[in-house]
Amino acid sequence: MAGTLSALSAGLREFYEAPYRRTLSRARRDEDDLFTIVVLAEALGVPNPATYYTVELLPLLADRVHEWHTRLGMDRSPLEGVSCC
């Protein structure tokens, strides 16, 4: 009985969450892109008043630069110091 209820609960959860999964993943990807642009703004030549705080995050984003610029449709990295391709 408990196995049947847990399977029913899992099925209902999937039924209700499935339509929103793509929308939520797209929203998360958009937020990640915005965050990347804010952190890399100074390196892209855009004045950023928060550079003092975001410079510490640059090493964390170094691995994701290639995914970011290919998702935005750029063939090569727009950053002069980062050549990932």
ZISUL-V373446 format. One record per residue. N is the residue number from 1. RES is the residue in three letters. PHI is phi in radians with two decimals (NA if undefined). PSI is psi in whole degrees, 0 to 359 (NA if undefined). D_FIRST is the distance of its C-alpha to the first C-alpha in Angstrom with 1 decimal. Layout:
n	res	phi	psi	d_first
N	RES	PHI	PSI	D_FIRST
N	RES	PHI	PSI	D_FIRST
This chain:
n	res	phi	psi	d_first
1	MET	NA	317	0.0
2	ALA	-1.16	323	3.8
3	GLY	-1.15	323	5.5
4	THR	-1.19	319	5.2
5	LEU	-1.16	321	6.3
6	SER	-1.20	324	8.7
7	ALA	-1.17	320	10.0
8	LEU	-1.13	319	10.6
9	SER	-1.12	317	12.3
10	ALA	-1.13	320	14.3
11	GLY	-1.12	317	15.4
12	LEU	-1.16	321	16.6
13	ARG	-1.08	315	18.4
14	GLU	-1.11	320	20.1
15	PHE	-1.08	319	21.0
16	TYR	-1.46	329	22.7
17	GLU	-1.52	335	24.3
18	ALA	-1.01	316	25.6
19	PRO	-1.13	337	28.6
20	TYR	-1.70	350	29.9
21	ARG	-1.07	314	29.5
22	ARG	-1.15	318	32.9
23	THR	-1.11	317	34.6
24	LEU	-1.20	323	33.5
25	SER	-1.22	325	34.6
26	ARG	-1.17	319	37.9
27	ALA	-1.12	320	38.5
28	ARG	-1.16	319	37.8
29	ARG	-1.10	320	40.2
30	ASP	-1.14	319	42.8
31	GLU	-1.14	321	42.6
32	ASP	-1.13	321	43.0
33	ASP	-1.13	318	46.0
34	LEU	-1.11	317	47.6
35	PHE	-1.08	318	47.1
36	THR	-1.10	317	48.7
37	ILE	-1.13	320	51.6
38	VAL	-1.13	318	52.1
39	VAL	-1.23	321	52.2
40	LEU	-1.59	7	54.4
41	ALA	-1.00	315	56.7
42	GLU	-1.13	322	59.6
43	ALA	-1.23	335	59.5
44	LEU	-1.49	355	59.5
45	GLY	1.66	11	62.6
46	VAL	-1.74	125	61.1
47	PRO	-1.07	132	62.1
48	ASN	-2.24	115	59.2
49	PRO	-1.21	344	59.8
50	ALA	-1.74	19	56.7
51	THR	-1.02	322	57.8
52	TYR	-0.99	325	58.3
53	TYR	-1.57	330	54.6
54	THR	-1.55	345	53.3
55	VAL	-1.11	332	55.5
56	GLU	-1.22	340	53.2
57	LEU	-1.57	351	50.3
58	LEU	-0.99	315	52.3
59	PRO	-1.09	331	51.3
60	LEU	-1.26	331	47.6
61	LEU	-1.61	352	48.3
62	ALA	-1.04	325	50.5
63	ASP	-1.27	335	47.7
64	ARG	-1.72	2	46.5
65	VAL	-1.11	318	49.9
66	HIS	-1.09	313	49.7
67	GLU	-1.05	320	46.4
68	TRP	-1.14	310	47.7
69	HIS	-1.30	332	51.1
70	THR	-1.28	326	49.7
71	ARG	-1.17	329	47.1
72	LEU	-1.45	357	50.0
73	GLY	1.57	16	52.0
74	MET	-1.63	133	54.6
75	ASP	-1.24	321	55.8
76	ARG	-2.17	162	57.0
77	SER	-1.13	134	56.2
78	PRO	-1.34	354	58.2
79	LEU	-1.57	134	58.8
80	GLU	-1.22	320	62.0
81	GLY	-1.45	348	60.9
82	VAL	-1.98	113	57.6
83	SER	-2.06	101	57.9
84	CYS	-1.76	347	54.5
85	CYS	-1.85	NA	55.3
